[in-house]
């Protein structure tokens, strides 16, 4: 029985090797449809093989479009999640990003490069038109959307930047950085529960300082003040981070003091520290903008 099993296993391995070689040969001959059929059959037979899934996705990108290719990679990641190491998951997530960054249209790439050139020259206003044209041609291109977001953010087009970030997060849904950015934009637009839900998908131990601030503010606004106080206190006690003394932290410390001991000198002291720090416009900015509306809070509290 053992000998039969070994023989059958050997035959499968030989057949797989032959089929893989055939798929590679077809690709080299530019017979992409036939190559896709071969790789698809291999992947169907061995659904836990990442190399086969990747080959299928790459050919789908060429022949069937980006959504189909991304669906294949996402499906593999979902189905094999319990069997993949962190390194494997990172590699596969990277593949999703790479699929999202490939230009499928020379015209879209040309508009993108025009916009990029203008931003390099600090001509932000004139960069908006070409990046919109590029986005209209390839609305699921991560490179285009990322530049579009930076332009919209710089021009204070916060509603447009918000929608662009949502599109980016759908394409790069495993990125903690993109979740962080979108969470801050949720907060700017008063969507605190959305920000909290998004940040809770990141392991607490892996949260960046920026993400802890965003989560702390979101929890506070959602009425979960004890959790919020713990996060804000943790950040405020960091000694080697500029964000520990960022105006938004000082603003939150003032609110916490006002809640806990309204009749003591803690709240007035915290308010004084906040008003002083928030007077520096550059210090208010996080990633080039003011997602917590610190300037607005300063104006209100200074009256």
N, C-alpha and C positions, 0 to 999 in steps of 0.2 A: 504493500500500500504506500509506504514511504517513497519507494522508488518511482511509483506512478506519479505521486504528487510532485516530486522533483522534476520528472520529465515534463509534466504539464506546465509547471512554473517556468521551466526553461523555454518551452515552446512559446508561452505568452511573452516572455522577455524578448525572444527573437523576433516575434511578430511586431512587438512594440518598437523595437529598434529599427526594423524595416520600414514601418509606417512613418516613424519620425524622420528617417532619412528621406523618404519619399516627399514628405511635407516640406522639408528644407530644400530639396531639389526643385520642387514646384515653385517655391518662393523665389529662388535664384533665377528661375526662368521667367519670372514676372507673371506666372499663372496664379494670381492671388486668390481667385475664387476657389480653384481646386485645392490650393494650399489651405485655405480656411476650412474647407470641408474635411481635409485630413486632420488638421489640428483639433477641429470640433469633435471628431470621432474619438481621437485620443483622449480629449478632455472628458468626454462622456464616459469612456471606459475607466478612466482614472481621475475621478472628480476631486481628489485631494492633492493633485499635482499642480503646484503653483506655476511651474514653467509652462505647462500646457495652457492653463487659464490665461497666462500673460500673452502667449502667442495668439490665442484666439482674440483677445481684446485688441491687440495691436492691429490685427488684420480687419477686425470689425470697425475700428476707427477709420481705416482706409476705405472700406467698402460700404459700411452701413451707417456710419456717423458716430459722433461722440457719445450720445446717450446710450446706445447699445453697448459700446465698449465699456463705459463706466458701469453699466448694469452688471456686466459679466464679472468685473473685479469686485464690486460691492457684494454680489451674490456669493462669490467665493469666500470673501472675508466673513460674511454672516454665517455661512454654513460650516466653515472650518474654525470659527472663533475659539472654540474650546480646545482645539488641538494646536493652536499657533503660539509661538513664543512672542514676547514683546518685540524682539528684533524682526521677526517675520511680519508682524502686524504693521510695524513702522515701514518696512519695505513695501508692503502692499498699499498702504496709505500713500506712500510716495508715488507709486505707480498711478494712482487715481489722479494725483496732482499733475503728474507729467502728461497724462492723457488730456487733462484740462488745459494745458498750456500750449499744445500743438496748434499752429495756425493751419486751418483748412482752406483758407482763401488768401491769395496773394494781395487782393484789394484790402482785406481787413488788416493784414500785416502792414501794408503801406500806410494806412491811416493811423495805425498804432504807433509806428515809427515816427510819423509826423508829430503826433501828440507828445511822444516821449522827447523828441528833439526840442519842442517848444518849452516843455517843463524844465529841461536842462538849462535853457536860456532864461528861465524864470518868467516866461511869457504864458502865465497861467490862463488868462482869459481866452487867448487864441488857441489854447490846447484843448478846450472843451469841445469844439465842433468836430475835429478829427477823431477824438476818442468816442464821441457819440456815434459817428459814422462806423467806426470799427465795431462798436458794440451792437449796432443794428445788424451787421453782417454775421457776427459770431457772438451771440448773447451768452454763450456758455463757455467762453474762453477766459480762463482764470487770469492770464496776463493782462488782457484787455480790461477786465473788471477791476483788477487790483489798481491799475493806473487810473482808471475812471474814478474809483473811490478816493484816491489821493488828490486828484484834481478837484473833485466836488468838495472834499473836506477843506482844502486850502481856500476855495472860493466861498466858504460858509454856506454851501448848498446842502444843509444838514438833512433835509427830507430825502433828497435824491441820494445822498451818500448812505443813508439808512437803508434804502431799498437795494442799493448796490451791495452793501454788506450782507444783506439777507441772501442775495444770489450767490455771493462768494462762499458763504457758510454752507449752502446746499452742495456746492461743488467740493469744498474742502472741509467736510463735516467732522473730520477727526482731529483737526488742528486746534490745539488749545489757544493759540494766538488769535485765530479767527473768532473763536468763541468769546474770548476776552474783549476783542474789539466790538463785536456785535452786542455783547452784554452792556458795555459802556454806552453804546448808541441807544439800546433799549432804555437805559436809565435817563438819558437826555430827553427821550420822548415820553417819559413817565410810565414806561412798561416794566414796572419793577418785578412783577411775578414772572414775566418772560425772562428777564435777566437772571433771576434766581434759579429758575428751572434749567436754563442753559448752563450756568456755572456749576450746578449740582451734578452735571454729567461728567465733571472732571473730579478725579480723586482728590480729596481735601489735602492730602499730603503732597500733591503735585501742583497745587495752586501757586501761581506767581504772586508777588506782592500786589501788583495791579489787580489781579483777579480777586484777591482777598478784600481789597478795598471795595471793588464793585459788588462783591457778595455781601459785605458788611452793610453797605448802603441799601442794597436791595432788601435784605432781611429786616433792617430797621423800618423801611417804608412799608413793608408787608406786615408789620406788627410783631415780628419775632425779635424783639429788642435785646433779650438776654444773649442770644447767639451773636447778634450784631455787635454788641458791646465787647464780647470776647475777641472777635476778629479785629475790630478797630484798635482795641488795647494791644493786641499782639503786634500789629503793624507799628503802632506809635512807639513801642519800646525797642524797635530795631535800631541798632546804633550805626550800621553801615549802609543805610539806604536813604536817599534824598526823599523818597516817598513817605518815609516815616514822619516827616514834618511838612508834607504837602498841605496846602490850604484846605483841601477836602477833608483831610484827617483832623485838622484843627477845627473845622466846621462841625464835624461829627462829635468831637470831644466836647465842644460847647453844647451841642444838643443833648448829649448824654449827661453832662453836668447839670443842665437845666432840668432834666427829667428826675435825676437822682437827688439833687440837693439844691432846689431853687432858691433857698434863703441863705446859702453860704456864698463865699466869695469865689468859689470854683467856676461858676458860670461866667461872671464878669471878667475874670482873669482869662478864661478860655476865649471869650469873645474878643478881648483886646488882642490876644495873640493871633486870632483868625483875621481880624481887620488889618493888622499890620502885614501879615504874610500875603494876603489876597490883594494887597495894593500893588504888588509886582506882577504885571500882566504876563511876563514870560514864565514866572514861577507857577502860575495857575494852569498852564497848558500841560496836557498829557498827550503824547503822540501828536502834538501840533494843534490840539484844540481843547475846548473846555467842556468835556462831556457831563460834568456834574453841575454845570451852570453856577460855578463858584462866584463869578462876577455878578450875576443877578442876586445871589444870596448876600453878597457884600453890600450891594446897593440898598437892599431891603433892611439889613441889620444896622447899617450906618446911619439910618434916618433917626 
